């Protein structure tokens, strides 16, 4: 009996070791999201018209961004053709790529952090592309065509791999100018800058997706005269800091508003909307913002389609006063 039991134990131990050996030999921990699609670096290298772009990516050490097989690390690349890069260099008088200031950042601006497909770009609510240059590409649509940063860019075709390579006919450039620098360089906007600084709202000048409708100095002077205030300090005493901040926020829209994406009678949604949101009114060449009771008051907009790092700035000739809720 004892011998029989001992043999059974040996058999079970042997079977367990055999099964364990099978598991060790054949089991592989699955990697969530793994794909065997071609690496984006290989997709780019296979396109003869992208040879310059490929060489520049390698020289600036950016190819490691394009070699992941993990789907959660998929990216999209907007790759300018050899002809596009050569035209860009010729137009700017560059003899070699080394003459391009911030070349690595320019190249990183063509690499999107998420995987952007053609279907994404065609969606009307798809408004920006996050890039590895830590600056977004703004997307808008005009005449049925997708535009980047209000720049006409043709996607010649798209190649799929572990992500998407969009072959384009233009070089995209990160924007160097900031809203703060624009205010610094325009003395006729100094009062608005002073008010923003006084209220501790300078961060609004560097936040993404902002459109500022900035009253010029004459607009503030006219407002002070209408209210019987001799200075900004007196204005603050009259209305209070909270009300002044509401007025400023009535001029800030958390969206991109410029000529390519506005229409007549379009309502805007400023940070503080009050009872009546400003409405775009287009009369021939004039662009106005109608506001106040029944949109009976308007201000002329000097449209500026220059894109700053974070959005747009337009100048207006009146300080818009929001209509407040009745208490």
C-alpha positions, 0 to 999 in steps of 0.5 A, a space after each residue: 500500500 505504501 509503495 503504491 501511494 509513493 508511486 502515485 505521488 511521483 506520477 503526480 509530481 512528474 505530470 505537474 513538472 511536465 505541464 509546467 514545462 509546457 507552459 514555460 515553453 509556449 506561454 507569452 505574455 500578450 501585449 495589449 494593443 500590439 500591431 504588426 503594421 509597418 513602422 511609420 519610419 519604414 512607411 516614410 523610407 519607402 516613399 521616394 518623394 519623402 527622401 529629404 524629409 526622411 534624411 532630416 528626421 534622421 539627422 535631427 534624431 526624430 526617427 525614434 518617435 516613429 518606430 513603436 509597434 504599440 497601437 496606443 503610441 500610434 502617430 500621424 505624420 504630415 510629411 512634405 514632399 521633396 518638392 515642397 521642402 526644396 520650394 520652401 528653402 528656395 523661397 526663404 533663401 536657405 542654401 541648406 537645411 542647417 540654415 532653418 532656424 529651429 529645424 528640429 522643432 519645425 520637423 516635430 511640428 509635422 508629427 502628430 501625437 495622436 493618429 489623425 486619419 483622413 476621416 478625422 480631418 473631414 469632421 466639422 468639429 475637428 479643430 486642432 492637431 496636437 504635435 510633438 513641437 508642443 504647439 497645435 496645428 489649427 484646422 479649418 475648412 473653407 470652400 470644402 477644403 481642409 486648411 492648416 493654420 489658414 494655409 492651403 495644404 493639399 494632402 496628395 495621398 495617405 499611406 497607412 502603417 502603425 499610424 498614418 503618413 499624410 504626404 503634403 505639398 507644403 512645409 508647416 511652420 510653428 508660429 513664433 509670435 505671441 499675443 503678449 508680444 503683439 500687445 507689447 508692439 502695439 501701443 494703441 492697445 496699452 490700456 487693455 494690456 494694463 487692465 488684463 495685468 491689473 486683474 491678474 489675467 495675463 495667462 489668457 494671453 498664452 492659453 490655447 484656443 483663444 480669440 481676443 477682441 481687444 478694444 483700442 485705447 480710444 475705445 477705453 477713453 470713450 468709455 471713461 468719458 461716457 461713465 464720467 470716470 477720469 481714470 481706470 482707477 476711478 472706473 474700478 471704484 465705480 464698477 468694482 473689480 469683479 464687474 471689470 473682469 466680467 467686461 474683459 471676459 466678454 471680449 475673450 472667446 475660447 475658440 478660434 474666430 477668424 475670417 475663414 470660419 465665421 458667418 453673418 449672424 453667428 453667435 459667439 460664446 465669450 468667457 462671460 456671456 451675460 444675457 446677450 452673446 455678441 453676434 457677428 454682423 457682416 455688411 460688405 467689407 465691414 465686420 461688426 460685433 452686435 451686442 447689448 439689448 436686442 443686439 442694438 449696439 455694434 463695434 467695428 472689427 479690424 480683422 487680423 488673420 495672423 495666427 499667434 501661437 495660441 489663437 487670434 487677436 482682433 481690434 474693435 473700436 468700442 468696449 462691449 458691455 455685457 447685459 447682466 441678468 436682472 436681480 
